[in-house]
Amino acid sequence: METDKKNKLIDRINGALNHVRPYLQADGGDISLVEVTDEMIVKVKLTGACHGCPFSMQTLKSGVEQAIVKEIPEIKEVQAVYD
């Protein structure tokens, strides 16, 4: 993917993450974008209270992924990255 197109996509993803971020922060967590693959898979890192939370996968799929795909339908999946 060309650099300019990828940068615009990253900006759109960060915008979608900014919509869900206040909910994560209210519970003591946060989220950061790690990577967008050429296969249109978004990789994120949950931090704070969200990292290792038993509900983190539910939050990721039901909250974060839905918010991103709603804004950017070409995204195929959102995956969590762990250290």
N, CA, C and O atoms as a GROMACS GRO file, in nm:
protein
  332
    1MET      N    1   0.086  -0.118   0.000
    1MET     CA    2   0.000   0.000   0.000
    1MET      C    3   0.090   0.124   0.000
    1MET      O    4   0.188   0.130   0.074
    2GLU      N    5   0.056   0.220  -0.083
    2GLU     CA    6   0.140   0.340  -0.090
    2GLU      C    7   0.131   0.419   0.040
    2GLU      O    8   0.031   0.414   0.111
    3THR      N    9   0.237   0.491   0.069
    3THR     CA   10   0.252   0.560   0.198
    3THR      C   11   0.141   0.659   0.226
    3THR      O   12   0.087   0.661   0.337
    4ASP      N   13   0.106   0.742   0.128
    4ASP     CA   14   0.003   0.843   0.150
    4ASP      C   15  -0.132   0.779   0.182
    4ASP      O   16  -0.204   0.824   0.271
    5LYS      N   17  -0.166   0.676   0.108
    5LYS     CA   18  -0.293   0.605   0.131
    5LYS      C   19  -0.293   0.539   0.269
    5LYS      O   20  -0.394   0.542   0.339
    6LYS      N   21  -0.180   0.480   0.307
    6LYS     CA   22  -0.171   0.415   0.438
    6LYS      C   23  -0.182   0.518   0.551
    6LYS      O   24  -0.248   0.493   0.652
    7ASN      N   25  -0.119   0.632   0.534
    7ASN     CA   26  -0.126   0.737   0.637
    7ASN      C   27  -0.269   0.787   0.655
    7ASN      O   28  -0.311   0.812   0.768
    8LYS      N   29  -0.343   0.802   0.545
    8LYS     CA   30  -0.483   0.845   0.556
    8LYS      C   31  -0.567   0.738   0.626
    8LYS      O   32  -0.656   0.769   0.705
    9LEU      N   33  -0.538   0.612   0.595
    9LEU     CA   34  -0.609   0.502   0.660
    9LEU      C   35  -0.579   0.500   0.810
    9LEU      O   36  -0.670   0.481   0.891
   10ILE      N   37  -0.454   0.521   0.846
   10ILE     CA   38  -0.415   0.524   0.988
   10ILE      C   39  -0.487   0.639   1.059
   10ILE      O   40  -0.532   0.623   1.172
   11ASP      N   41  -0.497   0.754   0.994
   11ASP     CA   42  -0.569   0.868   1.053
   11ASP      C   43  -0.715   0.832   1.078
   11ASP      O   44  -0.771   0.867   1.182
   12ARG      N   45  -0.777   0.764   0.983
   12ARG     CA   46  -0.918   0.723   0.998
   12ARG      C   47  -0.933   0.622   1.112
   12ARG      O   48  -1.029   0.629   1.188
   13ILE      N   49  -0.840   0.530   1.122
   13ILE     CA   50  -0.845   0.430   1.230
   13ILE      C   51  -0.828   0.498   1.364
   13ILE      O   52  -0.901   0.468   1.459
   14ASN      N   53  -0.732   0.588   1.374
   14ASN     CA   54  -0.713   0.660   1.500
   14ASN      C   55  -0.836   0.741   1.537
   14ASN      O   56  -0.867   0.755   1.655
   15GLY      N   57  -0.905   0.795   1.439
   15GLY     CA   58  -1.030   0.867   1.466
   15GLY      C   59  -1.134   0.774   1.526
   15GLY      O   60  -1.204   0.810   1.621
   16ALA      N   61  -1.145   0.654   1.470
   16ALA     CA   62  -1.241   0.556   1.524
   16ALA      C   63  -1.200   0.512   1.664
   16ALA      O   64  -1.284   0.494   1.752
   17LEU      N   65  -1.070   0.495   1.686
   17LEU     CA   66  -1.022   0.458   1.820
   17LEU      C   67  -1.052   0.569   1.921
   17LEU      O   68  -1.082   0.542   2.037
   18ASN      N   69  -1.044   0.692   1.876
   18ASN     CA   70  -1.074   0.804   1.966
   18ASN      C   71  -1.220   0.805   2.011
   18ASN      O   72  -1.252   0.862   2.116
   19HIS      N   73  -1.308   0.742   1.934
   19HIS     CA   74  -1.448   0.733   1.975
   19HIS      C   75  -1.468   0.631   2.088
   19HIS      O   76  -1.554   0.650   2.173
   20VAL      N   77  -1.388   0.524   2.089
   20VAL     CA   78  -1.404   0.422   2.194
   20VAL      C   79  -1.310   0.443   2.311
   20VAL      O   80  -1.331   0.390   2.420
   21ARG      N   81  -1.206   0.522   2.289
   21ARG     CA   82  -1.105   0.543   2.393
   21ARG      C   83  -1.163   0.593   2.527
   21ARG      O   84  -1.121   0.545   2.632
   22PRO      N   85  -1.258   0.689   2.528
   22PRO     CA   86  -1.311   0.736   2.657
   22PRO      C   87  -1.376   0.624   2.740
   22PRO      O   88  -1.369   0.626   2.863
   23TYR      N   89  -1.438   0.528   2.673
   23TYR     CA   90  -1.499   0.416   2.746
   23TYR      C   91  -1.393   0.327   2.809
   23TYR      O   92  -1.409   0.280   2.922
   24LEU      N   93  -1.286   0.305   2.737
   24LEU     CA   94  -1.176   0.225   2.791
   24LEU      C   95  -1.108   0.298   2.906
   24LEU      O   96  -1.076   0.239   3.008
   25GLN      N   97  -1.087   0.428   2.888
   25GLN     CA   98  -1.021   0.507   2.991
   25GLN      C   99  -1.105   0.518   3.118
   25GLN      O  100  -1.051   0.529   3.228
   26ALA      N  101  -1.236   0.516   3.102
   26ALA     CA  102  -1.325   0.522   3.219
   26ALA      C  103  -1.306   0.401   3.309
   26ALA      O  104  -1.332   0.407   3.429
   27ASP      N  105  -1.261   0.290   3.250
   27ASP     CA  106  -1.236   0.168   3.328
   27ASP      C  107  -1.088   0.150   3.359
   27ASP      O  108  -1.047   0.044   3.406
   28GLY      N  109  -1.007   0.253   3.336
   28GLY     CA  110  -0.865   0.247   3.370
   28GLY      C  111  -0.778   0.188   3.261
   28GLY      O  112  -0.663   0.151   3.288
   29GLY      N  113  -0.830   0.176   3.140
   29GLY     CA  114  -0.752   0.119   3.031
   29GLY      C  115  -0.731   0.218   2.918
   29GLY      O  116  -0.766   0.336   2.929
   30ASP      N  117  -0.673   0.168   2.812
   30ASP     CA  118  -0.654   0.249   2.692
   30ASP      C  119  -0.620   0.156   2.577
   30ASP      O  120  -0.611   0.034   2.595
   31ILE      N  121  -0.601   0.212   2.460
   31ILE     CA  122  -0.572   0.134   2.340
   31ILE      C  123  -0.479   0.215   2.252
   31ILE      O  124  -0.487   0.337   2.246
   32SER      N  125  -0.389   0.144   2.183
   32SER     CA  126  -0.301   0.210   2.087
   32SER      C  127  -0.292   0.127   1.960
   32SER      O  128  -0.298   0.004   1.964
   33LEU      N  129  -0.280   0.196   1.850
   33LEU     CA  130  -0.266   0.131   1.719
   33LEU      C  131  -0.122   0.085   1.704
   33LEU      O  132  -0.029   0.162   1.725
   34VAL      N  133  -0.105  -0.041   1.668
   34VAL     CA  134   0.029  -0.098   1.649
   34VAL      C  135   0.064  -0.105   1.501
   34VAL      O  136   0.173  -0.066   1.459
   35GLU      N  137  -0.031  -0.156   1.422
   35GLU     CA  138   0.000  -0.181   1.280
   35GLU      C  139  -0.129  -0.197   1.200
   35GLU      O  140  -0.232  -0.239   1.253
   36VAL      N  141  -0.121  -0.164   1.074
   36VAL     CA  142  -0.225  -0.196   0.977
   36VAL      C  143  -0.156  -0.277   0.868
   36VAL      O  144  -0.065  -0.227   0.802
   37THR      N  145  -0.198  -0.400   0.849
   37THR     CA  146  -0.134  -0.486   0.750
   37THR      C  147  -0.189  -0.458   0.610
   37THR      O  148  -0.293  -0.393   0.595
   38ASP      N  149  -0.118  -0.506   0.509
   38ASP     CA  150  -0.164  -0.491   0.371
   38ASP      C  151  -0.291  -0.572   0.347
   38ASP      O  152  -0.363  -0.547   0.250
   39GLU      N  153  -0.320  -0.668   0.435
   39GLU     CA  154  -0.442  -0.749   0.426
   39GLU      C  155  -0.560  -0.681   0.495
   39GLU      O  156  -0.666  -0.740   0.510
   40MET      N  157  -0.539  -0.555   0.537
   40MET     CA  158  -0.642  -0.474   0.603
   40MET      C  159  -0.682  -0.530   0.739
   40MET      O  160  -0.799  -0.529   0.776
   41ILE      N  161  -0.584  -0.579   0.812
   41ILE     CA  162  -0.602  -0.623   0.950
   41ILE      C  163  -0.538  -0.518   1.040
   41ILE      O  164  -0.422  -0.479   1.021
   42VAL      N  165  -0.614  -0.472   1.137
   42VAL     CA  166  -0.566  -0.371   1.231
   42VAL      C  167  -0.518  -0.442   1.357
   42VAL      O  168  -0.589  -0.525   1.414
   43LYS      N  169  -0.397  -0.410   1.399
   43LYS     CA  170  -0.341  -0.467   1.521
   43LYS      C  171  -0.331  -0.357   1.625
   43LYS      O  172  -0.274  -0.251   1.601
   44VAL      N  173  -0.388  -0.384   1.741
   44VAL     CA  174  -0.392  -0.286   1.850
   44VAL      C  175  -0.337  -0.347   1.977
   44VAL      O  176  -0.330  -0.469   1.992
   45LYS      N  177  -0.300  -0.260   2.069
   45LYS     CA  178  -0.253  -0.304   2.200
   45LYS      C  179  -0.342  -0.242   2.306
   45LYS      O  180  -0.356  -0.120   2.314
   46LEU      N  181  -0.402  -0.328   2.387
   46LEU     CA  182  -0.481  -0.281   2.501
   46LEU      C  183  -0.385  -0.260   2.618
   46LEU      O  184  -0.299  -0.345   2.644
   47THR      N  185  -0.400  -0.149   2.686
   47THR     CA  186  -0.309  -0.117   2.796
   47THR      C  187  -0.387  -0.087   2.923
   47THR      O  188  -0.510  -0.082   2.923
   48GLY      N  189  -0.313  -0.067   3.031
   48GLY     CA  190  -0.376  -0.036   3.160
   48GLY      C  191  -0.461  -0.151   3.207
   48GLY      O  192  -0.423  -0.267   3.193
   49ALA      N  193  -0.577  -0.120   3.262
   49ALA     CA  194  -0.666  -0.222   3.316
   49ALA      C  195  -0.719  -0.316   3.208
   49ALA      O  196  -0.761  -0.427   3.238
   50CYS      N  197  -0.718  -0.271   3.082
   50CYS     CA  198  -0.768  -0.355   2.972
   50CYS      C  199  -0.671  -0.467   2.937
   50CYS      O  200  -0.712  -0.572   2.888
   51HIS      N  201  -0.543  -0.445   2.963
   51HIS     CA  202  -0.443  -0.547   2.932
   51HIS      C  203  -0.459  -0.665   3.028
   51HIS      O  204  -0.440  -0.651   3.149
   52GLY      N  205  -0.493  -0.778   2.974
   52GLY     CA  206  -0.509  -0.898   3.057
   52GLY      C  207  -0.645  -0.911   3.123
   52GLY      O  208  -0.669  -1.007   3.196
   53CYS      N  209  -0.734  -0.817   3.099
   53CYS     CA  210  -0.868  -0.825   3.156
   53CYS      C  211  -0.942  -0.944   3.095
   53CYS      O  212  -0.929  -0.969   2.975
   54PRO      N  213  -1.018  -1.018   3.176
   54PRO     CA  214  -1.090  -1.134   3.121
   54PRO      C  215  -1.192  -1.097   3.012
   54PRO      O  216  -1.231  -1.182   2.933
   55PHE      N  217  -1.234  -0.972   3.009
   55PHE     CA  218  -1.332  -0.928   2.910
   55PHE      C  219  -1.266  -0.856   2.791
   55PHE      O  220  -1.336  -0.800   2.707
   56SER      N  221  -1.134  -0.856   2.785
   56SER     CA  222  -1.066  -0.779   2.682
   56SER      C  223  -1.099  -0.826   2.540
   56SER      O  224  -1.110  -0.742   2.450
   57MET      N  225  -1.114  -0.955   2.517
   57MET     CA  226  -1.147  -1.002   2.383
   57MET      C  227  -1.289  -0.961   2.344
   57MET      O  228  -1.315  -0.928   2.228
   58GLN      N  229  -1.378  -0.963   2.440
   58GLN     CA  230  -1.516  -0.918   2.414
   58GLN      C  231  -1.515  -0.769   2.381
   58GLN      O  232  -1.582  -0.725   2.287
   59THR      N  233  -1.441  -0.693   2.457
   59THR     CA  234  -1.428  -0.549   2.432
   59THR      C  235  -1.369  -0.525   2.294
   59THR      O  236  -1.414  -0.438   2.220
   60LEU      N  237  -1.267  -0.603   2.261
   60LEU     CA  238  -1.200  -0.587   2.133
   60LEU      C  239  -1.295  -0.614   2.016
   60LEU      O  240  -1.302  -0.535   1.922
   61LYS      N  241  -1.368  -0.724   2.023
   61LYS     CA  242  -1.455  -0.763   1.911
   61LYS      C  243  -1.587  -0.685   1.910
   61LYS      O  244  -1.631  -0.640   1.805
   62SER      N  245  -1.649  -0.670   2.025
   62SER     CA  246  -1.781  -0.606   2.031
   62SER      C  247  -1.775  -0.455   2.032
   62SER      O  248  -1.870  -0.388   1.989
   63GLY      N  249  -1.667  -0.400   2.079
   63GLY     CA  250  -1.657  -0.255   2.087
   63GLY      C  251  -1.562  -0.196   1.984
   63GLY      O  252  -1.604  -0.122   1.896
   64VAL      N  253  -1.436  -0.232   1.996
   64VAL     CA  254  -1.332  -0.171   1.913
   64VAL      C  255  -1.348  -0.210   1.766
   64VAL      O  256  -1.350  -0.124   1.678
   65GLU      N  257  -1.359  -0.340   1.740
   65GLU     CA  258  -1.370  -0.384   1.600
   65GLU      C  259  -1.495  -0.328   1.533
   65GLU      O  260  -1.488  -0.282   1.419
   66GLN      N  261  -1.606  -0.331   1.602
   66GLN     CA  262  -1.729  -0.277   1.544
   66GLN      C  263  -1.717  -0.128   1.514
   66GLN      O  264  -1.764  -0.081   1.410
   67ALA      N  265  -1.655  -0.054   1.603
   67ALA     CA  266  -1.638   0.091   1.582
   67ALA      C  267  -1.549   0.118   1.461
   67ALA      O  268  -1.578   0.207   1.381
   68ILE      N  269  -1.442   0.042   1.447
   68ILE     CA  270  -1.350   0.063   1.336
   68ILE      C  271  -1.416   0.023   1.203
   68ILE      O  272  -1.411   0.098   1.106
   69VAL      N  273  -1.478  -0.094   1.200
   69VAL     CA  274  -1.540  -0.142   1.076
   69VAL      C  275  -1.658  -0.053   1.035
   69VAL      O  276  -1.684  -0.036   0.916
   70LYS      N  277  -1.727   0.002   1.132
   70LYS     CA  278  -1.838   0.094   1.100
   70LYS      C  279  -1.784   0.218   1.027
   70LYS      O  280  -1.845   0.264   0.930
   71GLU      N  281  -1.672   0.269   1.073
   71GLU     CA  282  -1.612   0.388   1.012
   71GLU      C  283  -1.534   0.355   0.884
   71GLU      O  284  -1.531   0.434   0.789
   72ILE      N  285  -1.472   0.235   0.882
   72ILE     CA  286  -1.385   0.196   0.772
   72ILE      C  287  -1.420   0.053   0.731
   72ILE      O  288  -1.354  -0.041   0.775
   73PRO      N  289  -1.522   0.036   0.647
   73PRO     CA  290  -1.572  -0.098   0.613
   73PRO      C  291  -1.469  -0.189   0.546
   73PRO      O  292  -1.485  -0.311   0.548
   74GLU      N  293  -1.365  -0.132   0.486
   74GLU     CA  294  -1.266  -0.216   0.420
   74GLU      C  295  -1.175  -0.291   0.517
   74GLU      O  296  -1.102  -0.381   0.476
   75ILE      N  297  -1.179  -0.256   0.645
   75ILE     CA  298  -1.102  -0.329   0.746
   75ILE      C  299  -1.167  -0.466   0.766
   75ILE      O  300  -1.288  -0.477   0.784
   76LYS      N  301  -1.085  -0.570   0.763
   76LYS     CA  302  -1.136  -0.707   0.772
   76LYS      C  303  -1.144  -0.758   0.915
   76LYS      O  304  -1.233  -0.836   0.949
   77GLU      N  305  -1.050  -0.714   0.999
   77GLU     CA  306  -1.043  -0.768   1.135
   77GLU      C  307  -0.958  -0.677   1.222
   77GLU      O  308  -0.873  -0.603   1.174
   78VAL      N  309  -0.983  -0.685   1.352
   78VAL     CA  310  -0.900  -0.618   1.451
   78VAL      C  311  -0.843  -0.726   1.543
   78VAL      O  312  -0.917  -0.810   1.594
   79GLN      N  313  -0.713  -0.723   1.562
   79GLN     CA  314  -0.647  -0.822   1.646
   79GLN      C  315  -0.570  -0.752   1.758
   79GLN      O  316  -0.517  -0.642   1.740
   80ALA      N  317  -0.565  -0.818   1.873
   80ALA     CA  318  -0.487  -0.767   1.985
   80ALA      C  319  -0.344  -0.818   1.975
   80ALA      O  320  -0.320  -0.932   1.934
   81VAL      N  321  -0.250  -0.733   2.010
   81VAL     CA  322  -0.108  -0.767   2.014
   81VAL      C  323  -0.067  -0.767   2.161
   81VAL      O  324  -0.099  -0.674   2.236
   82TYR      N  325   0.003  -0.872   2.201
   82TYR     CA  326   0.050  -0.883   2.340
   82TYR      C  327   0.201  -0.883   2.340
   82TYR      O  328   0.263  -0.930   2.245
   83ASP      N  329   0.260  -0.831   2.446
   83ASP     CA  330   0.407  -0.831   2.459
   83ASP      C  331   0.462  -0.970   2.473
   83ASP      O  332   0.583  -0.987   2.484
   0.00000   0.00000   0.00000
